[in-house]
């Protein structure tokens, strides 16, 4: 676990870098793939069978009603997620986990799991709200509070299971391994035993 501000930033940056790529491509291919292929087929007057072809035909992804290349979407999401992680995710998730578990009496693996669960519980709704606002279908319907709320609820229902399981079983173990390699630390669970 990070012990100072520089390490907290490094840990958050590694987490967000991996997470943003996973979620952008999950969102594009799984959540919006069908609508992208349909829209691209309609715009090009020919059948567009794959999501990658649809993105090529459309020239990118619609953000605020403007087409942005996929790399631009990744950079935008990275900036939003890193800011949110540093301001909300890390500090609040640690405090929430410590309200439930005493770090001195709790096994490090259980403490890490509690922090991961708290982070997902905070970050997923917040990032889903940002995504609902950024990727709202401005051309198809008016932006009203009800439409935005429905779009946010749909994204949250699609993103939360993916966020929970990928963070718990894949992303955080990878991030912790990379963090240990970069800071040359031994695993905390092995030190505690």
ABEGO torsion letter per residue (X at the ends): XBABAAAAAAAAAAAAAAAAAAAAAAAAAAAAAAAAAAAAAAAAGBBBABAAAAAAAAGEBBBGGBBBBAAAAAAAAAAAAAAAAAAAAAAAAAAAAAAABBAAABBAAAAAAAAAAAAAAAAAAAAAAAAAAAABBAAABBBBAAAAAAAAAAAAAAAAAAAAAAAAAAAAAAAAAAAAAAAGBBBAAAAAX
